[in-house]
């Protein structure tokens, strides 16, 4: 039981550390980043066709 509790606490500690050190989403408002993201998420067939 103690090992399971330790693993659960370790999981929560990892999650908290990941949220602490993750980059902020300030780049999400940048128009260039938005355009690149839109191109990456576009279906393959649409991105390869000349317009």
MODELLER restraints for C-alpha pairs under 7 A, 6 or more apart:
rsr = mdl.restraints
at = mdl.atoms
rsr.add(forms.Gaussian(group=physical.xy_distance, feature=features.Distance(at['CA:27:A'], at['CA:33:A']), mean=6.62, stdev=0.5))
rsr.add(forms.Gaussian(group=physical.xy_distance, feature=features.Distance(at['CA:28:A'], at['CA:34:A']), mean=6.55, stdev=0.5))
